Amino acid sequence: MLERLFQLSAHQTTVRTEVLAGVTTFLTMGYILFVNPNMLADTGMDQGAVFVATCLAAALGSLIMGLMANYPIALAPGMGLNAFFTYTVVGQFGHSWQVALGAVFISGALFFLLSIFKVREWIINSIPMALRSAIAAGIGLFLALIALKNAGIVVDHPATLVTLGDMTQAGPLLATLGFVIIVALAHRQVTGAVMIGILIITGLSIALGQSSIDGVFSAPPSLMPTLLELDIAGALDIGLISVIFAFLFVDLFDTSGTLIGVAQKAKLVDETGKMPKLGRALLADSTATMAGAAMGTSTTTSYIESAAGISAGGRTGLTACVVAALFLACLFISPLAGAVPAYATAPALFFVAVLMAGGLTQVHWDDITDAAPVVVTALAMPLTFSIANGIAFGFITWCAVKLLAGRYKDLNPALLVLGGLFIVKLGFFA
């Protein structure tokens, strides 16, 4: 049955490898189970209900992605979008969380329509290969910064923005050890090197008393405080147009960037660099967003952490289905899921970053009109802490440079339209 559903042999993978990849992906993105409820609770939402909504939205989105598109890409409420939901739409603009959920639902519905009519697919397939490579590499650098931050190796500084953390602490030391272990195991071609590294560091952390397991089983909280509490009518107010546009726009290009980067890493693109069944992947994302809003969470999106599972061997939708099952299991064993500290998954993210940065080798560095937008794209992502901003700067730079250089053959209508829209986005919705 699994062979028929996921075509394992054709993708040169096995059930064991896919399960291992699914567990690896889950462990690198499981932090959302605790971050998302805490953040959305600042809007007045019931924290327990948001926890359940987070589990269910992630499980549903990953399951649809796995079964419909057969891609090893997991979904969950997106970081960044939940902050926009909480601190901008509710905190700054003063809208209720019910209206904010309505805006998320409408953006998901628009997202769905764009996917149905293949507008999104056309947009993504219009991206030049050089920019696709830049997006993949930029996501890698973005992951590297997240990994260093989670490990405590890089911390904020009022004068220099970032600086070296306290390397005498257990977290940075264990993260460094974890990265060395993963690289060494990968060099030796040990199956599941990333997963093994995560488990070793987690075990050491518990043994050293740096982390603990606060129980194993717990009954899931009630979903009723947020279930179907969204206010769609309120979100249709003229003042919410910019909010809906922001949700849609950020999700559009965060997802697009993630899909492109992860697909290149997993070699899921064809000889022209395009993703087969891209439309199905986009439908999975938009459907999960609408379902998540109905249950009580912010925008659900494809996770770049899926690359960790791909590095562990995941190649089919079975990986995503395993992630879905684990999110459902967390309804009952959330304390156990939280036993893996951030500095244990940070080495996995940094390892993936190393692999994804390899996309820069595909760039024609002797062509400055290609090289300049590529560097802008790749560096803007980690330095602005946003995949969407990196893509925006990349498109604008690509169009401006090519126009002024007279390289009109390197442009197409989609690039020019998107470049203009990105200028609007950065000017009004940055």
C-alpha positions as CSV (number, residue, x, y, z in Angstrom):
1,M,0.0,0.0,0.0
2,L,2.8,2.4,0.9
3,E,4.6,1.6,-2.3
4,R,1.5,2.3,-4.3
5,L,0.7,5.6,-2.5
6,F,4.2,7.1,-2.4
7,Q,6.2,5.3,-5.1
8,L,9.1,4.5,-2.8
9,S,11.1,2.5,-5.2
10,A,10.9,5.1,-7.9
11,H,12.3,7.7,-5.4
12,Q,15.0,5.2,-4.3
13,T,13.9,5.3,-0.7
14,T,12.5,2.9,1.9
15,V,9.8,3.0,4.6
16,R,12.5,3.0,7.3
17,T,14.3,6.0,5.7
18,E,11.1,7.9,5.3
19,V,10.0,7.4,8.9
20,L,13.4,8.4,10.1
21,A,13.2,11.5,7.9
22,G,9.8,12.3,9.3
23,V,10.9,12.1,12.9
24,T,13.9,14.3,12.1
25,T,11.8,16.9,10.4
26,F,9.4,16.9,13.4
27,L,12.2,17.3,15.9
28,T,13.5,20.4,14.1
29,M,10.1,22.1,13.8
30,G,8.5,20.8,17.0
31,Y,9.3,24.0,18.8
32,I,6.3,25.6,17.2
33,L,4.1,23.6,19.6
34,F,5.3,25.8,22.4
35,V,6.2,29.1,20.8
36,N,2.9,29.5,18.9
37,P,0.5,29.1,21.8
38,N,2.6,31.3,24.1
39,M,2.7,34.1,21.4
40,L,-1.0,34.0,20.4
41,A,-1.9,33.9,24.1
42,D,-0.8,37.6,24.2
43,T,-3.9,38.4,22.1
44,G,-6.2,37.0,24.8
45,M,-6.7,33.6,23.1
46,D,-6.9,30.5,25.3
47,Q,-3.4,29.0,25.3
48,G,-4.5,25.4,25.6
49,A,-6.9,25.7,22.7
50,V,-4.2,27.3,20.5
51,F,-1.9,24.4,21.4
52,V,-4.5,21.9,20.1
53,A,-5.2,24.0,17.0
54,T,-1.4,24.1,16.3
55,C,-1.2,20.4,16.5
56,L,-4.2,19.8,14.3
57,A,-3.3,22.4,11.7
58,A,0.2,21.0,11.4
59,A,-1.1,17.4,11.1
60,L,-3.8,18.3,8.6
61,G,-1.4,20.4,6.4
62,S,1.4,17.8,6.4
63,L,-1.1,15.0,5.7
64,I,-2.6,16.8,2.7
65,M,0.9,17.6,1.4
66,G,2.0,14.0,1.8
67,L,-1.0,12.3,0.2
68,M,-1.9,14.9,-2.5
69,A,1.5,16.1,-3.6
70,N,3.8,13.3,-2.4
71,Y,6.4,15.8,-1.2
72,P,8.4,15.4,2.0
73,I,7.4,18.9,3.1
74,A,5.8,19.5,6.5
75,L,3.5,22.3,7.4
76,A,2.7,24.2,10.6
77,P,1.7,27.7,11.8
78,G,4.5,30.0,10.5
79,M,6.9,31.9,12.6
80,G,6.8,35.6,11.7
81,L,3.2,35.4,10.6
82,N,2.2,34.6,14.1
83,A,4.1,37.6,15.4
84,F,2.4,39.8,12.8
85,F,-0.9,38.4,13.9
86,T,-0.2,39.0,17.6
87,Y,1.8,42.2,17.8
88,T,0.7,44.1,14.7
89,V,-2.9,43.1,13.8
90,V,-4.1,42.8,17.3
91,G,-1.6,44.7,19.4
92,Q,-0.8,47.7,17.2
93,F,-4.0,47.9,15.0
94,G,-6.3,47.1,17.9
95,H,-8.4,44.4,16.1
96,S,-9.8,41.5,18.1
97,W,-8.2,38.1,17.6
98,Q,-11.4,36.8,16.1
99,V,-11.2,39.4,13.4
100,A,-7.5,38.6,12.9
101,L,-8.4,34.9,12.4
102,G,-11.0,36.0,9.9
103,A,-8.3,37.9,8.0
104,V,-6.1,34.7,8.0
105,F,-9.0,32.7,6.7
106,I,-9.7,35.1,3.8
107,S,-6.0,35.2,2.9
108,G,-6.1,31.4,2.8
109,A,-9.1,31.4,0.5
110,L,-7.5,33.9,-1.9
111,F,-4.4,31.7,-1.7
112,F,-6.5,28.7,-2.6
113,L,-8.0,30.5,-5.7
114,L,-4.6,31.6,-6.9
115,S,-3.5,28.0,-6.7
116,I,-6.6,26.6,-8.4
117,F,-6.2,29.0,-11.4
118,K,-2.4,28.2,-11.4
119,V,-1.5,31.9,-11.0
120,R,0.9,31.0,-8.2
121,E,2.4,28.2,-10.2
122,W,3.0,30.6,-13.2
123,I,4.6,33.1,-10.9
124,I,7.0,30.6,-9.3
125,N,7.9,29.0,-12.6
126,S,8.8,32.4,-14.0
127,I,11.6,32.8,-11.5
128,P,15.0,32.6,-13.3
129,M,17.3,29.7,-12.3
130,A,19.9,32.1,-10.8
131,L,17.3,33.6,-8.5
132,R,16.1,30.1,-7.5
133,S,19.6,29.2,-6.6
134,A,20.0,32.4,-4.6
135,I,16.7,31.7,-2.8
136,A,17.9,28.2,-1.8
137,A,21.3,29.5,-0.6
138,G,19.6,32.5,1.2
139,I,17.3,30.1,3.0
140,G,20.4,28.1,4.0
141,L,22.0,31.2,5.4
142,F,18.8,32.1,7.1
143,L,18.7,28.6,8.7
144,A,22.3,29.1,9.8
145,L,21.5,32.3,11.7
146,I,18.5,30.6,13.3
147,A,20.7,27.7,14.3
148,L,23.4,29.9,15.8
149,K,20.8,31.9,17.7
150,N,19.0,28.8,19.0
151,A,22.3,27.4,20.2
152,G,23.3,30.6,22.0
153,I,26.4,30.9,19.9
154,V,25.2,34.2,18.4
155,V,23.4,36.7,20.6
156,D,22.1,40.3,20.2
157,H,24.3,43.3,21.0
158,P,23.1,46.9,21.2
159,A,26.2,48.3,19.4
160,T,27.0,45.6,16.8
161,L,23.5,44.0,16.4
162,V,25.1,40.5,17.0
163,T,28.0,39.1,18.9
164,L,29.5,35.9,20.2
165,G,27.5,34.2,23.0
166,D,28.9,32.7,26.2
167,M,30.8,29.7,24.9
168,T,31.4,28.4,28.4
169,Q,27.7,27.5,28.7
170,A,26.4,24.0,28.1
171,G,24.1,25.0,25.2
172,P,26.7,26.4,22.8
173,L,29.1,23.6,23.6
174,L,26.6,20.8,23.1
175,A,25.4,22.4,19.9
176,T,28.9,22.6,18.5
177,L,29.5,19.0,19.5
178,G,26.3,18.0,17.8
179,F,27.3,19.7,14.5
180,V,30.7,17.9,14.5
181,I,29.0,14.5,15.2
182,I,26.4,15.1,12.3
183,V,29.1,16.1,9.8
184,A,31.3,13.2,10.8
185,L,28.5,10.7,10.5
186,A,27.3,12.1,7.2
187,H,30.9,11.8,5.8
188,R,30.8,8.2,6.9
189,Q,27.5,7.8,5.1
190,V,25.7,6.7,8.3
191,T,22.0,6.6,7.6
192,G,20.1,9.0,9.8
193,A,23.2,11.0,10.8
194,V,21.1,14.1,11.6
195,M,18.6,12.2,13.7
196,I,21.4,10.4,15.6
197,G,23.1,13.7,16.3
198,I,19.9,15.2,17.7
199,L,19.3,12.2,20.0
200,I,22.9,12.1,21.2
201,I,22.8,15.8,22.2
202,T,19.4,15.4,23.8
203,G,20.6,12.5,25.8
204,L,23.7,14.3,27.0
205,S,21.6,17.4,27.9
206,I,19.3,15.3,30.1
207,A,22.3,13.4,31.7
208,L,24.0,16.7,32.5
209,G,20.8,18.1,34.0
210,Q,20.5,20.8,31.4
211,S,17.1,19.7,30.3
212,S,14.4,17.3,31.7
213,I,11.2,15.5,30.8
214,D,8.3,16.9,32.7
215,G,6.2,13.8,32.4
216,V,5.2,11.8,29.4
217,F,1.4,11.8,28.9
218,S,-1.2,14.5,29.3
219,A,-4.8,14.9,28.1
220,P,-5.3,17.4,25.3
221,P,-6.9,20.7,26.3
222,S,-10.3,21.7,24.9
223,L,-10.4,23.3,21.4
224,M,-13.8,25.0,22.0
225,P,-12.5,28.4,23.2
226,T,-11.2,29.1,19.6
227,L,-13.0,26.6,17.4
228,L,-15.0,28.5,14.7
229,E,-14.6,31.8,16.6
230,L,-13.2,33.6,13.6
231,D,-15.0,36.8,12.5
232,I,-15.0,36.8,8.7
233,A,-17.5,39.6,8.4
234,G,-15.4,41.8,10.6
235,A,-12.3,41.0,8.5
236,L,-14.1,42.3,5.4
237,D,-14.0,45.8,6.7
238,I,-12.1,48.2,4.4
239,G,-9.5,48.8,7.0
240,L,-8.5,45.2,7.0
241,I,-7.6,45.1,3.3
242,S,-4.0,45.8,4.0
243,V,-3.9,43.2,6.7
244,I,-5.3,40.5,4.4
245,F,-2.9,41.5,1.7
246,A,0.0,41.3,4.1
247,F,-1.0,37.8,5.3
248,L,-1.4,36.7,1.7
249,F,1.7,38.3,0.3
250,V,4.1,37.0,3.1
251,D,2.6,33.5,2.9
252,L,2.8,33.5,-0.9
253,F,6.5,34.1,-1.0
254,D,7.6,32.4,2.2
255,T,5.9,29.2,0.9
256,S,7.3,29.7,-2.6
257,G,10.8,30.3,-1.3
258,T,10.6,27.2,1.0
259,L,9.2,25.0,-1.8
260,I,11.9,26.0,-4.2
261,G,14.7,25.6,-1.7
262,V,13.5,22.3,-0.3
263,A,12.7,20.9,-3.8
264,Q,16.1,21.7,-5.1
265,K,17.7,20.1,-2.1
266,A,15.6,16.9,-2.5
267,K,16.1,16.9,-6.3
268,L,12.4,17.1,-6.9
269,V,12.7,19.5,-9.8
270,D,12.7,18.4,-13.4
271,E,15.4,19.1,-16.0
272,T,14.0,22.7,-16.5
273,G,14.1,23.4,-12.8
274,K,10.4,23.3,-12.3
275,M,8.5,21.4,-9.6
276,P,6.0,18.7,-10.8
277,K,2.7,18.7,-8.9
278,L,3.5,22.2,-7.6
279,G,-0.2,23.1,-7.8
280,R,-1.1,20.3,-5.4
281,A,1.6,21.5,-2.9
282,L,0.1,25.0,-3.1
283,L,-3.4,23.7,-2.5
284,A,-2.2,21.8,0.6
285,D,-0.7,25.0,2.0
286,S,-3.8,27.1,1.4
287,T,-6.2,24.5,2.7
288,A,-4.2,24.1,5.9
289,T,-4.3,27.9,6.4
290,M,-8.1,28.0,6.1
291,A,-8.5,25.0,8.4
292,G,-6.1,26.4,11.0
293,A,-7.9,29.7,11.1
294,A,-11.2,27.9,11.7
295,M,-9.6,26.0,14.6
296,G,-7.8,29.0,16.1
297,T,-4.3,29.6,14.9
298,S,-2.4,32.0,12.6
299,T,-1.3,31.2,9.0
300,T,-0.1,27.6,8.4
301,T,2.7,27.4,5.9
302,S,5.4,25.0,4.5
303,Y,8.4,24.7,6.8
304,I,12.0,25.1,5.7
305,E,12.9,22.7,8.5
306,S,11.6,20.0,6.1
307,A,15.1,20.2,4.7
308,A,16.4,18.5,7.8
309,G,14.3,15.5,7.0
310,I,15.4,15.5,3.4
311,S,19.0,15.5,4.5
312,A,18.1,12.4,6.5
313,G,16.9,10.7,3.3
314,G,13.2,11.8,3.0
315,R,12.0,11.9,-0.6
316,T,8.3,11.2,-0.6
317,G,5.0,12.2,1.0
318,L,5.4,9.4,3.6
319,T,7.9,11.7,5.4
320,A,5.2,14.4,5.7
321,C,2.6,11.8,6.8
322,V,5.0,10.7,9.6
323,V,5.3,14.3,10.7
324,A,1.4,14.5,10.7
325,A,1.2,11.5,12.9
326,L,3.7,12.8,15.4
327,F,1.9,16.2,15.6
328,L,-1.3,14.2,16.4
329,A,0.6,12.2,19.0
330,C,1.7,15.4,20.7
331,L,-1.9,16.0,21.7
332,F,-1.2,13.4,24.3
333,I,2.6,13.5,24.9
334,S,3.4,17.1,24.5
335,P,5.8,17.1,27.5
336,L,7.9,14.4,25.8
337,A,7.9,16.3,22.6
338,G,9.3,19.3,24.4
339,A,12.2,17.4,25.9
340,V,14.5,18.2,22.9
341,P,16.2,21.5,23.6
342,A,16.7,24.1,20.9
343,Y,20.5,23.6,21.0
344,A,20.0,19.9,20.1
345,T,18.2,20.7,16.9
346,A,20.4,23.7,16.1
347,P,23.2,21.5,14.7
348,A,20.8,19.8,12.3
349,L,19.6,23.2,11.0
350,F,23.2,24.4,10.6
351,F,24.1,21.1,8.8
352,V,21.2,21.7,6.3
353,A,22.4,25.3,5.9
354,V,25.8,24.0,4.8
355,L,24.1,21.8,2.2
356,M,21.8,24.4,0.9
357,A,24.5,27.0,0.5
358,G,25.9,24.8,-2.3
359,G,23.3,26.3,-4.6
360,L,25.6,29.2,-5.1
361,T,27.8,27.0,-7.3
362,Q,25.1,27.1,-10.0
363,V,25.4,30.9,-10.4
364,H,27.3,32.4,-13.3
365,W,29.6,34.6,-11.2
366,D,31.3,36.1,-14.3
367,D,28.0,37.7,-15.2
368,I,27.7,40.7,-12.7
369,T,24.0,41.2,-13.7
370,D,23.3,37.7,-12.3
371,A,25.8,37.8,-9.4
372,A,24.6,41.1,-7.9
373,P,21.0,40.1,-7.4
374,V,22.0,36.7,-6.2
375,V,24.2,38.1,-3.4
376,V,21.5,40.6,-2.5
377,T,18.9,37.9,-2.2
378,A,21.1,35.5,-0.2
379,L,22.3,38.1,2.3
380,A,19.0,39.9,2.7
381,M,17.2,36.8,4.1
382,P,19.3,36.3,7.2
383,L,20.1,39.9,7.8
384,T,16.4,40.9,7.7
385,F,15.4,37.6,9.3
386,S,12.8,37.1,6.5
387,I,12.7,34.8,3.5
388,A,10.0,37.1,2.0
389,N,12.2,40.2,2.3
390,G,15.1,38.5,0.7
391,I,13.0,37.4,-2.3
392,A,11.6,41.0,-2.5
393,F,15.1,42.6,-2.6
394,G,16.2,40.0,-5.1
395,F,13.4,40.6,-7.5
396,I,13.7,44.3,-7.4
397,T,17.5,44.2,-7.9
398,W,17.2,41.7,-10.7
399,C,14.6,43.8,-12.6
400,A,16.4,47.1,-12.0
401,V,19.9,45.8,-13.0
402,K,18.7,43.9,-16.1
403,L,16.7,47.0,-17.3
404,L,19.5,49.5,-16.8
405,A,22.0,47.0,-18.3
406,G,19.9,46.5,-21.4
407,R,19.5,42.8,-20.7
408,Y,15.8,42.7,-21.7
409,K,15.9,39.0,-22.7
410,D,16.4,38.1,-19.1
411,L,13.1,39.6,-18.1
412,N,9.5,38.5,-18.5
413,P,6.2,40.1,-17.6
414,A,5.9,38.1,-14.3
415,L,9.3,39.4,-13.1
416,L,8.4,43.0,-13.9
417,V,5.0,42.8,-12.3
418,L,6.4,41.1,-9.2
419,G,9.2,43.6,-9.0
420,G,6.7,46.4,-8.9
421,L,4.5,44.7,-6.3
422,F,7.6,44.1,-4.2
423,I,8.4,47.8,-4.2
424,V,4.8,48.4,-3.0
425,K,5.2,45.6,-0.4
426,L,8.4,47.1,1.0
427,G,7.1,50.6,0.9
428,F,3.8,49.9,2.7
429,F,3.9,46.5,4.3
430,A,7.6,46.0,5.3
